Amino acid sequence: MQQLVEYHTEVGGLSTRALELRGEGLGLVLLHGWGDSADTWRPLLDRLARLGRGAIAVDLPTTDLPAGPMLPQLDAFAAELIRGWAKRREVVVVGNSLGGTVALRLAERADLPLAGVVPVAPAGLDMPRWFDVIDRDALVRALVALPLPRPALAGAISEVYRRLAFSAPQAADQDAVQAYAAAHATRDGLARLLGSGRRLLPELATPPFDFAAIACPVLLVWGTRDHMCPHRGARVLSEALPRALVELIDGCGHCPQLEAPGRLLELLSGFPEPALAAA
């Protein structure tokens, strides 16, 4: 079984934290969603470690980007990560939510060693539910306005995350909920998160993709009980990319890597070639 290594590094001039499995076979680059972290991939990484697969998950610098459009900066960050980590081998980029958006945008590029991309409930194919959270959710407005102590703020953030990211809030992954809350449980941290969301909103209001430029294999994965990005967005992609594979995970919410890691692993193991299932 491979050992998961955690370390801090720099990618394209930006500091980040990485969780890496130095295994064999086709490498997996794992990109999380808005406001989340590399920790969201730990259940999947644990299963990949048992198979001896190589993979890397990093913290996307969504709250640390300079002024200007965010998606091109995230594209450049992810492309630099792939070039530095791939080391002459092809990789599959798996991205959840905002990470899925970046994965699809990377698929437009012919200069990267991509064997395929797996957008998981990607933002940008339909209006995401978290846009409402940024601007209109009553609980979020109260969190910003009230001088809550850190434990109370963390508890309230946990409640919002449970309600939106999981199909059944009471069965949410506790480690993931605690990691999310801890990352934003200060007024400054929450303000930075919401500020990054407002910056992203106009960039995701319409699909930010050039579907005609996508040549590598695409596997779209979506939960049927996604409260943040409705899975009707899968129809938009399947119409634009008729050759793309589409898999819906019944009863799953916005983060299959947390709610259905075993099923997600099955799908990844057969993509882009069924023979990779034995890798």
C-alpha positions as CSV (number, residue, x, y, z in Angstrom):
1,M,0.0,0.0,0.0
2,Q,1.4,3.4,-1.0
3,Q,1.8,6.0,1.7
4,L,0.1,9.4,1.3
5,V,2.6,12.2,1.6
6,E,1.5,15.7,2.6
7,Y,3.7,18.8,1.9
8,H,3.7,22.4,1.0
9,T,5.0,23.5,-2.4
10,E,4.9,26.2,-5.0
11,V,3.1,25.9,-8.3
12,G,3.4,28.7,-10.9
13,G,4.5,31.2,-8.2
14,L,1.6,30.4,-5.9
15,S,1.9,28.5,-2.6
16,T,-0.2,25.4,-2.1
17,R,-0.5,22.2,-0.1
18,A,-0.4,18.8,-1.8
19,L,-1.5,15.3,-0.9
20,E,0.5,12.8,-3.1
21,L,0.6,9.1,-3.7
22,R,3.8,8.2,-5.5
23,G,2.4,5.1,-7.2
24,E,2.4,3.6,-10.6
25,G,0.3,3.6,-13.7
26,L,-1.7,6.4,-15.2
27,G,-1.5,9.4,-12.8
28,L,-4.6,11.2,-11.4
29,V,-4.6,14.9,-10.7
30,L,-7.4,15.8,-8.3
31,L,-8.9,19.3,-8.2
32,H,-11.4,20.3,-5.5
33,G,-14.4,22.7,-5.6
34,W,-14.9,26.3,-4.6
35,G,-14.0,26.8,-0.9
36,D,-12.9,23.2,-0.4
37,S,-9.4,21.8,-0.1
38,A,-7.3,18.8,-1.1
39,D,-8.7,17.0,2.0
40,T,-12.0,16.4,0.2
41,W,-10.1,13.7,-1.8
42,R,-8.8,11.7,1.2
43,P,-11.4,8.9,1.0
44,L,-10.6,8.3,-2.7
45,L,-6.9,8.7,-2.1
46,D,-7.1,6.0,0.6
47,R,-8.6,3.6,-1.9
48,L,-6.1,4.5,-4.6
49,A,-3.3,3.9,-2.2
50,R,-4.4,0.3,-1.8
51,L,-4.2,-0.1,-5.6
52,G,-0.7,1.4,-5.8
53,R,-1.9,4.2,-8.0
54,G,-0.2,7.5,-8.4
55,A,-2.2,10.6,-7.6
56,I,-1.9,14.2,-6.4
57,A,-4.5,16.5,-4.9
58,V,-3.7,20.2,-4.2
59,D,-5.3,23.2,-2.6
60,L,-6.5,25.5,-5.4
61,P,-5.6,29.1,-4.6
62,T,-9.1,30.4,-5.1
63,T,-8.8,33.1,-2.4
64,D,-5.2,34.1,-3.1
65,L,-5.4,35.1,-6.8
66,P,-4.5,38.6,-7.9
67,A,-7.0,40.9,-9.6
68,G,-8.4,39.9,-12.9
69,P,-10.5,36.9,-14.2
70,M,-10.0,33.9,-12.0
71,L,-10.6,31.0,-14.4
72,P,-7.6,31.8,-16.6
73,Q,-5.4,32.0,-13.5
74,L,-6.7,28.7,-12.2
75,D,-6.1,27.2,-15.7
76,A,-2.5,28.3,-15.6
77,F,-2.0,27.0,-12.1
78,A,-3.4,23.5,-12.9
79,A,-1.5,23.3,-16.2
80,E,1.8,24.1,-14.4
81,L,0.9,21.4,-11.8
82,I,0.4,18.8,-14.5
83,R,3.6,19.7,-16.3
84,G,5.6,19.5,-13.1
85,W,4.0,16.3,-11.8
86,A,3.4,14.3,-14.9
87,K,7.1,13.7,-15.7
88,R,6.5,12.5,-19.3
89,R,3.5,10.3,-18.4
90,E,-0.1,11.0,-19.3
91,V,-2.5,11.9,-16.5
92,V,-6.3,12.0,-16.0
93,V,-7.6,15.2,-14.4
94,V,-10.5,14.7,-12.0
95,G,-12.2,17.8,-10.8
96,N,-15.2,18.4,-8.6
97,S,-17.4,21.5,-9.0
98,L,-15.1,24.4,-9.8
99,G,-12.3,21.9,-10.2
100,G,-14.5,20.2,-12.8
101,T,-14.8,23.4,-14.6
102,V,-11.0,23.8,-14.7
103,A,-10.6,20.1,-15.8
104,L,-13.0,20.7,-18.8
105,R,-11.1,23.9,-19.7
106,L,-7.8,22.0,-19.6
107,A,-9.2,19.5,-22.0
108,E,-9.3,22.2,-24.6
109,R,-5.5,22.4,-24.6
110,A,-3.3,20.2,-26.9
111,D,-0.1,21.1,-25.0
112,L,-0.8,19.0,-21.9
113,P,-0.2,15.3,-21.5
114,L,-3.9,14.4,-20.9
115,A,-5.2,10.9,-21.2
116,G,-8.7,12.2,-20.3
117,V,-10.6,14.4,-17.9
118,V,-13.3,13.6,-15.4
119,P,-15.5,16.6,-14.4
120,V,-17.5,15.7,-11.4
121,A,-20.6,18.0,-11.0
122,P,-18.8,20.8,-12.8
123,A,-19.9,24.4,-12.3
124,G,-20.6,26.4,-15.4
125,L,-23.0,24.1,-17.2
126,D,-26.1,25.3,-15.3
127,M,-26.5,28.1,-12.7
128,P,-24.9,26.7,-9.5
129,R,-27.0,26.7,-6.3
130,W,-24.0,28.2,-4.4
131,F,-24.6,31.5,-6.3
132,D,-27.7,31.9,-4.1
133,V,-25.6,31.1,-1.0
134,I,-23.1,33.9,-1.9
135,D,-25.7,36.6,-2.3
136,R,-29.0,35.6,-0.8
137,D,-28.8,32.9,1.8
138,A,-30.1,34.3,5.1
139,L,-27.8,32.2,7.3
140,V,-24.7,33.3,5.3
141,R,-25.8,37.0,5.6
142,A,-26.1,36.6,9.3
143,L,-22.6,34.9,9.6
144,V,-21.1,38.0,7.9
145,A,-23.0,40.5,9.9
146,L,-22.8,39.1,13.4
147,P,-19.7,39.2,15.6
148,L,-19.8,35.4,16.3
149,P,-17.0,33.7,18.3
150,R,-15.0,31.2,16.3
151,P,-16.7,28.0,17.6
152,A,-20.1,29.4,16.8
153,L,-19.0,30.6,13.3
154,A,-17.4,27.2,12.6
155,G,-20.7,25.5,13.7
156,A,-22.8,27.7,11.4
157,I,-20.4,27.2,8.4
158,S,-20.6,23.4,9.0
159,E,-24.4,23.6,8.9
160,V,-24.4,25.4,5.5
161,Y,-21.8,23.0,4.1
162,R,-23.8,20.0,5.3
163,R,-27.0,21.4,3.8
164,L,-25.6,22.1,0.4
165,A,-22.8,19.6,-0.3
166,F,-24.5,16.3,0.8
167,S,-27.6,14.5,-0.2
168,A,-28.3,13.7,3.4
169,P,-26.9,16.3,5.8
170,Q,-27.1,14.1,8.9
171,A,-24.9,11.5,7.2
172,A,-22.2,14.0,6.0
173,D,-18.6,13.0,6.2
174,Q,-17.5,14.5,9.6
175,D,-13.8,14.9,8.7
176,A,-14.7,16.8,5.5
177,V,-17.2,19.1,7.3
178,Q,-14.7,19.9,10.0
179,A,-11.9,20.6,7.5
180,Y,-14.2,22.9,5.5
181,A,-15.3,24.8,8.6
182,A,-11.8,25.2,10.0
183,A,-10.6,26.7,6.8
184,H,-13.2,29.5,6.9
185,A,-14.0,29.9,10.6
186,T,-13.0,33.6,11.0
187,R,-14.8,36.6,9.7
188,D,-11.8,37.4,7.5
189,G,-11.7,33.9,6.1
190,L,-15.4,33.8,5.4
191,A,-15.2,37.3,3.8
192,R,-12.4,36.1,1.5
193,L,-14.3,33.0,0.5
194,L,-17.5,34.9,-0.3
195,G,-15.4,37.6,-2.2
196,S,-13.8,34.9,-4.4
197,G,-17.3,33.5,-5.1
198,R,-18.5,37.0,-6.2
199,R,-15.5,37.3,-8.5
200,L,-16.3,33.9,-10.0
201,L,-20.0,34.5,-10.5
202,P,-19.8,36.4,-13.8
203,E,-17.3,33.9,-15.2
204,L,-19.6,31.0,-14.6
205,A,-22.9,32.6,-15.5
206,T,-22.6,31.1,-19.0
207,P,-20.6,28.0,-19.9
208,P,-16.9,29.0,-20.0
209,F,-15.9,26.3,-22.4
210,D,-14.9,25.9,-26.1
211,F,-16.4,22.4,-26.6
212,A,-15.1,22.2,-30.2
213,A,-11.5,22.3,-28.9
214,I,-11.9,19.3,-26.6
215,A,-10.3,16.3,-28.2
216,C,-9.4,14.0,-25.2
217,P,-11.8,11.5,-23.7
218,V,-14.3,13.0,-21.2
219,L,-16.2,11.1,-18.4
220,L,-18.8,13.3,-16.7
221,V,-19.9,12.1,-13.2
222,W,-22.9,13.6,-11.3
223,G,-24.9,12.8,-8.3
224,T,-28.7,12.7,-8.8
225,R,-29.3,14.6,-5.5
226,D,-26.8,17.4,-6.1
227,H,-28.2,20.5,-4.3
228,M,-25.4,22.8,-5.5
229,C,-25.1,22.2,-9.2
230,P,-28.2,20.6,-10.7
231,H,-27.4,17.5,-12.7
232,R,-29.5,18.8,-15.6
233,G,-26.2,20.3,-16.6
234,A,-25.2,16.8,-17.7
235,R,-27.5,17.2,-20.7
236,V,-25.7,20.4,-21.8
237,L,-22.4,18.6,-21.9
238,S,-23.7,15.5,-23.5
239,E,-25.3,17.5,-26.3
240,A,-22.1,19.5,-26.8
241,L,-19.9,16.5,-26.6
242,P,-21.8,13.5,-27.9
243,R,-18.8,11.1,-27.4
244,A,-18.5,12.0,-23.7
245,L,-19.4,9.3,-21.2
246,V,-22.0,10.3,-18.6
247,E,-22.5,8.5,-15.3
248,L,-25.1,9.5,-12.8
249,I,-24.7,8.2,-9.2
250,D,-28.1,7.6,-7.8
251,G,-28.9,9.3,-4.5
252,C,-25.5,11.0,-4.3
253,G,-25.0,14.7,-3.6
254,H,-22.5,17.3,-4.9
255,C,-19.3,15.5,-3.8
256,P,-19.2,11.8,-4.9
257,Q,-15.6,11.6,-3.7
258,L,-17.0,11.9,-0.2
259,E,-20.4,10.2,-0.5
260,A,-19.6,7.5,-3.0
261,P,-15.8,7.1,-3.2
262,G,-16.0,3.4,-4.0
263,R,-18.3,4.0,-7.0
264,L,-16.2,6.9,-8.2
265,L,-13.1,4.7,-8.0
266,E,-14.9,2.0,-10.1
267,L,-15.6,4.6,-12.8
268,L,-12.1,6.0,-12.8
269,S,-10.6,2.5,-12.9
270,G,-12.3,1.9,-16.3
271,F,-11.4,5.3,-17.8
272,P,-10.2,6.0,-20.4
273,E,-9.5,2.3,-21.2
274,P,-11.2,-0.6,-19.5
275,A,-7.8,-2.3,-19.3
276,L,-6.8,0.3,-16.7
277,A,-9.1,-1.4,-14.2
278,A,-6.3,-3.7,-13.4
279,A,-3.6,-1.0,-13.0
